[in-house]
């Protein structure tokens, strides 16, 4: 789609010169109506960028756009310059292109937010059970926070989707989001992978914490990181500074050169299956890390704790599987309610997907479609 730019300068010569340069770059420049009408044109049209001179008009437009629904127009406030001065125009063109890029990113982030909202708020959090109501309230309170969060819940309960939602529905949505599966990371290399290392004197290789600056880092199964790495992670959460691991052969000790430490603004979203107290007692979780997480703990319930949410969950999962409108017989519902669901939501999605492949009636799932055939 062509990106549309409206130039609201009184200087007609400067306006036409800027329009010519933008059209060469294949942007669509909207025609400028008489001064009394161009604000109405802005409201009626889908304008991506408005170029306006600083002053009362600029302030009035900013207030007006604050009350408009998305997608919002991006305003570039610059005074027109003499079009014969080649030194001034390129910087303005760069500013317009930067505004267009930022607007496109905002729209992409908004689309991702809607996608995650559908998967989390209508998927993992579908239903009206007390357990889900509690979880929904806790997450809404944490959306705008930058604090680290520990997500505790059984395998398959949706902890990973909740971590994604906390990132994309919060203020860091424009920053990077990285997931690290801590259970598959080699213990001897986990510290260097997270915090970076020195490959040679003065030669620094950044780790995942530094690469995620401005965003969120999801550590899946954080209790499976080596104990020493967890202590380093606790130090980072307290100080906000990342020190690379020393030369190869010293994989767990930070460099003693303070000049190599850098600040990294990262929100840590850690997950684990069991209560932190149990993990600490059995030597899996470092107490220092739990305390550094500031006690912000969110429990993601198992499917058995919210079995009354089955109708809403099944409806959402069938829609995600491309089978919206498929109905279940009463025998099928009884089978679903009686199952133990040790694999939680992940198991429910697997069972429904298998039933869709095995169903004998096109728009219906019956109990035999759900049952695992005996060998």
Beta strands, then each sheet from edge to edge (+ up, - down):
strand 1: 4-8
strand 2: 28-29
strand 3: 49-52
strand 4: 74-77
strand 5: 149-152
strand 6: 177-181
strand 7: 197-200
strand 8: 203-205
strand 9: 216-220
strand 10: 241-242
strand 11: 245-247
strand 12: 262-263
strand 13: 267-272
strand 14: 297-299
strand 15: 327-328
strand 16: 364-365
sheet 1: 2+ 1+ 3+ 4+
sheet 2: 6+ 9+ 13+ 5+ 14+
sheet 3: 8+ 7- 11-
sheet 4: 10+ 12-
sheet 5: 15+ 16+
end
